[in-house]
Amino acid sequence: MPQPLLGDSPAVIIGGGAAGFFAAIQLADHLPGQKIIILEKSNQVLTKVRISGGGRCNVTHACFDPAPLASHYPRGQKELLGPFHRWQASDTVQWFQSRGVELKTEADGRMFPTTDRSETIASCLEQEARQQGIEVHTQREVIHLEPTGDGSWKVGIAGRDSLRAGACLWAAGGMRSNRVIDLMRTLGHEIVPPVPSLFTFQIKDPLLDGLQGVSLEEARASLPWLNLVCEGPILITHWGLSGPAILRLSSWGAREIHEQQGSFDCEINWIPKIRQPQEALMQHARKQAKKQLATAIPFDFPKRLWVRMLQRCSLCPEQPWGQVSRKAQTDLILNLTQCRLSVHGKSRNKEEFVTCGGVDLREVDFRTMESRKAPGLYFAGEALHIDAETGGFNFQAAWTTGTLAGRAMAAGLSR
């Protein structure tokens, strides 16, 4: 027998993640006393907030100018420029600080709570929701949405009675479920098929074998066949390559990589800050002529990877620099600056699974986040065809779209 869900509500938020909670809180701020319900499919809310950033929660990025901020979004860059003028990273920082949550900025611009605990962010959002009287219900899967004709919505919940709502926000994360995609299409929306974004590269190559944990602070990764280049730290893992440079590359090339059949090549410049590497290596070889290749390393380079690079170039680590031919030096530089590696697969970036795909952005009014196809229905967060580089940008999109949606819902319900 279906179980009722605490009566009807003028505002229903579908999805208990970052975007859903922020929208509900903003709605409550702008329409005090209004009944608001959050419906979450799983048995816990704010799951991604809790596990992101290795359990520290990368809240946002210290990029406080809307245009540069928008440039970090492979999908949604143009559409987010206006919204970022209304709610951007500095607003997010101020919002949390005003509620007692201090954030800190790391060297690469990522911002975390000073506690280094994601629970600090989750608890802040849950406490704010409780103070605003927002009802949160877990294990409530929405399986049906239907406009009633009088401006309200019929919200069907699995195993329970339907709920009537004056406005609905869909903030239930990436649209990976065929049921959800079909539901959106019944409402007139086109869904850009979701594919993985922000993933690491699976590579089987003797150069990397057994070197997991070795990292470089400055490297350049590229996909020559896509004309894509990204710089930043690179980490060697037991399955291949990871780190910000690889994750950014996967983000910008997500759709094309997905469509690629079989393996594909990536190219790594391990020493991008060396302006004239060939000349630098020649000078080093002359000065260190009597020293061994393995001990007299010419660049700021991890020794284990350096030795493996020598072996890749058929050079003996015990060989003195004075015996290295000009041809061998050229080959070494080519492998240091244009190292081709074959990628045979993708791995999720820990628990931070992000998709490229979702509601077609042309079908959403980015002044309000309201559907252009179904008035009274709003979207926020990963449900949209928006995704970003690693570094707190995906959460910032959630805070921004959630803010605009919540405020627009409040304005609509108050009329």
ZARO-594628 format. One record per residue: residue in one letter; z, y negated, x negated of N, C-alpha, C in turn. Coordinates in pm, whole numbers, plus 50000, padded with zeros to 5 digits. Atoms other than C-alpha are relative to their C-alpha. Layout:
REM ZARO-594628
AZYXZYXZYX...
//
This chain:
REM ZARO-594628
M500005011949915500005000050000500004987549911P500015012250082499044965749848501304992250013Q498775007850001502024944549747499674985250004P500285014449995502074907449841500474993149873L499685007550120502314881349565500594986350037L499265012449984504864855049665499244988750068G500665010349921502704836549916498814993649934D501185006850051499814812749863500404989049902S499765010350101499464787449582498844990449997P501095009550009497464755449557499275000649866A500644999450132496714762449189500285013449936V499864987050066496074795949025499324999449864I500514999250137495634800048650499825014849967I500294986050029493954832948562499915001549848G499914998250144494984842248209501234993249943G498765005450055498334838048036499974998349851G500125002950143497084827847694500224985349972A499785013950042497104794947506499364990150097A500705009449912494494777847726500624999950139G499424999149866496024790448051501344993150010F498695006249999499564779747967499894984849986F500115014450024498484745847836499444992950123A500565005949878496404739248147501054999150109A498974999949896499254749048377501044989149975I499005010150034501694726348191499454986050022Q500625013149979499274696948194499864996950150L500125001749855498654702448565501354995950059A498665003149949502394702348634500454986049959D499645013550046502854670748425499364989250087H500755010149925500234652248630500115001650151L499794998049856501174666748969501355006750020P498654994249994504964671748968500325006150136G499564993449877506394695749222498965009150061Q501054991649944503114713549286500215014549956K499844985950034503264751249299498825004849917I501024995150093501384767249011500355014249961I499804986050036500944804148937499065003849885I500794994050106499774820448615499935015150023L500194985649983498314855448655499465005849869E500394993750125498104876948342499775015050021K500374986049980496364910648338500925009749925S499194990950080498464926148059501494998450032N498565000549972502224931248042500734989349918Q499375010650079502814901647807499074987949995V500805012250011501694865547798499984995249854L500115006650130500614845447491499925009949883T500094989650102499774876947295499334995149873K500725004550119497234860847065500774989249926V499155010050066499604831646998501015007049910R498944993150075502224856446883499495007249875I500484992050113500004876546650499104992349904S500965007350082497724849446511500634995149870G499555005350128497934837146155501015008949931G499054990850062499734868446042501404998550055G498695001849937502544861246289500594986249978R499515013750022502794824446190499414990150100C500725008249902500354809546447499414987449939N500765011550052497714786346305499664990950119V500055007949877498234760146578498744991450011T501175008750001495464736046479499624997249855H500445003750135493764719946179500174985049982A499765014250027494544686646014498694992549982C501275007349996491154672246103500114990750121F499625009149894491944640946306498914990250042D501145008149958488484626646366499115009050087P500734991149908486584640646669498685005549947A501324995350046483154642646503500135010849892P499814989350098484234661846188500665012350061L499344988749934486484683346408498995008650074A501014992649923483574693046633499035007449910S500974993750089481464702146329500415014049957H499524986750038483574733546278499725010550107Y500284990949888482234749546598498525004050001P501414995649992479014770046566499454999550142R500365001149859478944771946946500964990450067G499175009749931480204741847143500164986849928Q499855012250080479854714846877499674987450080K500425011849924477954690347097500884997950122E499245001149875479894697947414501444995549977L498605003250025483324693847252500244986049947L499825013250058482684659747100500704990550097G499365008549899483554641247423501445004150027P498634995649979486624662647500500944997049884F499145002850115487924657747145500374985249991H499605014149994487924620047205501154998150099R498935001049900490354627147489501235008349964W498864992050048492504654147330499565007349873Q500404994050127492204663346964501235005049925A498934993750077494314677946684501254991449991S498825008750010496584647446648500805000050129D499304999349871497414649447020500795013050011T499314987049999498294686246982501264999349915V498845001350090500594678446689501104991950067Q499015008649935502314650446880500655007150119W499474993049882502694672147192501105009849958F498994990350044504534699547005501204993149935Q498885007150063506584675146799500924993750103S499195006349896507734657447115500905010150071R499194989449942509164690847223500795007549895G499134994650104510994697246900499375010049905V500684990550088508364718246723499254992249892E500655006850112507484704146382498925009049940L501094992750064504194714246223499844995449856K500265003350140503274715145855498545002849968T501394998550040499894712145685499915006949865E500194993050126498844736745416498824993949924A500995006350089496494728645128498595000250057D501354998849945493414740345318499854993350137G500075007249873494234719345627500555007450120R499444992549887495624747045846501414995150031M498695004849959498684737046046500795011150069F499104989749949501614760146122501344993750038P498635004849978505104755846266500805001249871T499224999850124507574747845989500865012649990T499224987650001509464779346090499215011749946D500904988950038506424800545992500155011850095R499854989449899507064819946312499204996150124S500815002649881504524821946594500854999750126E499124999949883507384828746833500494986050034T499615013949976508314791946791499044993350097I501015005949913505044781946959500045006650138A499974992849872505184808947227501234996050081S498775003749929508784800347314499934985950054C500165013849954507954763347339499184999650128L500874999949882505144770147587500705006550120E499314993249889507224794547793501154991550054Q498895008649955510214771047804499464988350083E500585011149927508004742147913499545004450138A500464994849871506474763648188501185002350094R498814997749916509934773648313500564986950052Q499465012949960511124737548318499144993450108Q500925005749901508054727848520499945008350128G500004991649881508694755848770498735008250018I501254992249994505444773948687500355014850009E499754985749984505474809948808499045007849910V500814991850091504244835648555500135014550045H500024986049955503224870448673499125008349909T500764991050085502154897848435499535012150079Q500604988149937500204929548516499374996650136R500715004549880498194910448773498534997849962E501415000950035494494917248725499194994450117V500865006049898492164894548921498675007350000I501244992249991489234915249045498994993750096H500925006349905487734891749303500304985250012L499885014449975487114854549342498934996150101E500975003549895485494839749650500364986450061P499755012849931485164804049780500055002450150T499814997449857486324802450141499194990850090G500795009249919484184773450259500754987450036D499205012049969487064749150314500544993549873G499565005850126487474740649946501035008449927S499014991450065489994767949874499335012849950W500524987750059489604801549699500825012050043K499334987249976490384837349785500035007549867V499814993450130491834854349476500475014250024G499654985949979491814892349488500655005849876I499234994450111494394910149272500115015150019A500004985449994494214947349192501335005450051G498814993749944496664967249406500904990850079R499165009649929497934936249586499174992350102D500705008349903497094913149872499274988649929S500695011650053494694884649816500894987650008L499255012450009496004850149733499044988650029R500835011649972494664817049862500414988649909A499725010650096494344788849610499124987950026G500775012349985493264752549630499064997749884A500845001250120491854754249277500335011649908C499814988850092491364781649018499514996449861L500445001150139491164781248641499845014049944W500214987250067489614810848461500204997549850A499675001450142491244812548116500455013449945A499594986250031491334850048068499385005549873G500494995350129489864851447718498535003550002G501414996450015486544864747595499525009450109M500544992149888484314879947862499375012949948R500474987350054484084915047723499925010950105S500004990149893484514933048055498784998450090N501165000549910481444942048260500414995650140R499525003949867483534937448574500134984850010V499845014750001484354901548477498634993349997I501345005750008480744894248383499315000750136D500614998549867479564907948720500634990250099L499305009349911482214887048898499484985949981M500505013550027481034855248727498574998350050R501395000949954477444862948812499914998950151T499995001549855478304866349180500304985650040L499695014149974479564830449155498904990749950G501155007950042476224819149013499954996649853H499945003450141477164817948646499235009849913E500634991950103475074830248356501015002049887I499084997050109477124847548088499205003349876V500614996750128475944846647730500695012649949P499374987350038476524882747618500944998349880P499045001850110479654883947400499715009449884V500104991950122479354896247041501134995549908P498885003750089482004896646765499684987949914S500055010950095482664865546559501275000949917L498854999350091485124860346271500335014449962F499774986450047484814894346108499785000749850T500164998050143484954907645755498835009549974F501184992150036482134925345569500435013449938Q499794986850059482224962645504498915002349894I500934998650113480644968345162500455011649912K499734989250095480454999844952499164997349875D500705003450123479594989244599500935002549884P499144997450116480905000544258500684987549946L499415012450050481574964044175501374997550062L498775003149927484334961944438500965011850011D499224987849978485594997544444501344999649925G498674999550060489344999244381500584986549962L499515013350037489754961544341500684992750116Q499385006649886491464954944676501204991649956G498945009450035493794925044652499564989449902V500525010150092491724906644392499384988750081S500515011249923490874871644513499514988949908L500485011950070489034840244405500224988050092E499715011849920490114805844523498754992250037E501245007449974486604791244500498825009449980A501214991850007483484811544578499024994950105R501025003949904480244806744765499325012650054A500634988449935479004832745014498804995250081S501195004249925475544831345167499285011950059L500934990449941473124850045389498614993849981P501295006550030469774840445231498985001650112W500964997549893467824855745519500264991450123L499695009249891469574831545756500134985549952N499835013550056469774801745521501404994650026L498615003849975473564801245571500805000949871V499155000450120476014791345296501384994950040C498635004549975479814788545315500825001549872E499164999750119482354780745044501475001550039G498584998449978486034789045011500525012349929P499424988050063488404816644899499325012850050I500504986749965487164852644895501035010349955L499044989350030489384883544903499275013450002I500534986450002488324918544799501005009050070T499144990849924489704944545041499565014449973H500374986050022489614982345048498715003750074W501254997149930486634980345286498864990749959G501085009050038484694951545128500494986049965L499675014050027485024913645141500574993150123S499405008049894487184890145348500324986349941G499655013450044488694855545314499224989450077P500625010849923487744821545462498504998649983A501445001850020484274819845304499225010550079I500684989249928483284853545454500164998250150L499765001849857484874846145791499174988550056R500855011149955483064812745816498555004550011L501374994950000479804829945730499765008850122S500134991149883480414856146000499974992150130S499965008449880481154828746252498664993350025W501265007349983478004808346190498825009550020G501124990749984475794839146173500275011150100A499544989249913477534859446444498895006450083R501024994449910474644863346688498885006949922E501094994250079471954869446424500445012849929I499494987950065474154894546240500095011450100H499904989749896474784912946566498635006150031E501344995349965471074915246633499305007349885Q500594993450117470344927746282500195015150011Q499924985549995469554964846279500345005449860G499624994250128471304984346003500734990149911S499305008350096472654968645687499254986949973F500635012750038471974933545558500624995449868D499535004950130472374915345226500794987150014C499345012850019474874888645141499974996949850E500075004250139474914868944819501264992149966I498775006650041478004857644631499794992749868N499905007550124478284830144373501494999649967W498594998850033481594838544206500534987849925I499585011550081481634806643996499274987350045P500815011249949480194778744218500354986549939K499595013050055482124750844043499464997849859I500595001550133480414757443708498594994550017R501275006749973477504732743709498845005749920Q501054994350084475504747443420500515013049938P499384987550046476714783343393499315006349880Q500724994050112473964795043158500384993149868E499645007550119474694767542906501465002349962A498584997850026478464772442942500225013749937L499844986550055478124809742873499465000849856M500575000050135475894804042567500974993649901Q499045006750089478404779642417501225008849976H498844991250011481244803742488499705011549905A500374988750085479364832342320499974996049853R500045004750139478844811342006501424997849946K498655003150047482464800141986500895012549987Q499174987949997483924834442064499245012149945A500924989650047481364854641866500705012849955K499334988150053483914878441711500955006550100K499054994649901486024883642022499305009050101Q500564990449905485544911342278499724993450136L500375005249868483894904642614501155000950100A498954997749900486844918642808501194990849983T498815008250024489454896342646499684985049995A500405014150008487534863742589499154996650122I500705002549874486654855742951499604985250006P500485013850009484494824242972500404990950116F499705008149883485514812743320501365003950057D498764996749929488624811843539499645011250098F500564988549928487914846843666500985011749990P499084988550004490044877243761499545010449899K500414991150108490074900943465499445013250051R500474987049951489654932943666498574998950054L501355002049948486594919043843499044996849886W500845003350116485274905243512499545012749927V500344987550068485404939543348498995007950083R500934992949912483674954843649498624993349999M501265007250007481004927743630499265003349871L500614996050128480394936143264499365013850013Q500544986449982479924972643357498774999850089R501165001249911477534962643636498764995649921C501105005150082475424945143372499745008749877S500174990550111475604975343138500474994349867L499395005650121477744956242888501325007149972C498764993450038480554973242698501114989649987P498915009850006483874954842750500524997649859E499505001650138484784961042382498994993249909Q501055006150081481524945742259500364985449967P499755014150032481894912542069498914991050057W500945009349940480254881842216498794997549909G501105002750092478134877141906498885010150006Q501034989549990476234909241983499325000450137V500605000449866475244899742339498694992349994S501325006350006471524892142362499864989050104R500285010649903470114861842542499635005950137K500404993449875468594885242802501235005350075A498784994749937471984901742864500854988750058Q499265011549949473594867542901499394995150131T500695004449878470974857643160500295009450116D499714990249896471554889943352501434998450051L498605001949962475304883643350500154987850090I499925012149919474874848443484499405002350138L500614997049870472564860943760500965007650089N499044992349921475224885843871501244992050036L498865008649969477904859243859499674989450105T500375011049910475934833644060499135004450118Q500864995149892473544854444275500205015050018C499634985949989475354887144324499645005450138R500444994349872473564906844596500825012450034L499224988649951475724930744798499505003850139S500484995149871474674952245093501175002050097V498964998949896476814948845408499575010650100H500374989049910476854980545615500805000350129G499215000249877479374971245883500914987950006K499105011349977481894946546025501385005350037S498634996549963485664947946062500674988150064R499255010849938487924927846287500884993049897N499115007750085489854900146116501435001950048K498664996349955493244916646164500015000350153E499924999649854494294910746524499284988350065E500585012249947492414877946561498555002350043F501334996549955489464890846760499414988550080V500665011349934487134862346856498585004250033T501364996849961483874865547044499134987550006C501035010149979480704845147044499315003850130G500554996749869479594844147407500944995050109G499195004649888480894835547753499194991750097V500675008249898480084811048031499044990249933D501025009150052476874791847960500524985650012L499395013350003478004756847858499274989950086R500755009249914475264740048061500525000550144E499524998249863477024752548374501424994750020V498635005249993480314734448303499974984949974D499855014450020481174697448337501114997849898F499005001150106482944689848007500874987650012R499045010649972484584658848152501225005650071T498934994349919486684681048379500195015049978M500054985450018485884717148274499755007350132E500294993849871484844723348636498615006349999S501284993249986482064747548719499004991250073R501075006949929478754731448813499415008950108K500534990449903477984762749016500965002750115A498994996649898481244767949204501114989649996P498975010550000483254735949272501385005550033G498644995049980486994741649250500375011049903L499754990150104486624767248972499844993249865Y499985006350131487464756348619500035010749890F500004990750113487104772348276500694993649880A499385004950123489054769347951500125011549900G499784990050104489434787247620498805008849971E501044990850045487464817547508499075004950110A500924996349892485924823147851498684992649986L501195008150022483434796547746499245004849877H500834996550116480564801647503500284990249887I499525008650108482584783547237500785008649903D499164993750101483944796946911499894991949872A499905008750117484884782546576500235007849873E499624994350129485424788646210501505003350003T498584997350015488764802346100500724987449951G499255011650047491504776546041500754992450107G499305006849891493124767846375499094993450100F500955006949913489954755146539499865006750137N500104993349870489814781646812501184996450090F498855004349920493334772846924499834985550046Q500195014049960492434735846922499064999150120A500904999849884489544743347160500755004250126A499194995749885492054761047386500884988750050W499135011149958494484731647384499184989050068T500825010949946491674706747451499415003550136T500624996349871489824725447727501075002550105G498904998049906493134735447884500534986950054T499545013349959494264699147890499084993850103L500965006249908491084686548054499955007150134A500044992349875491044714648309501264997550083G498765002049927494714710648402500084986250064R499955013749944494434673048448498994998250113A501015001249894491234676048650500435007450125M499474992649885492834702348875501054991850072A498975008549939495784679048932499374988750080A500675011049931493434650649024499335004950129G500684994549884491464672849261500975003950111L499034995649899494534687149436500754988350062S499265011549947496104652749481499194991950100R500845007649907493134639849679500185004950143
//
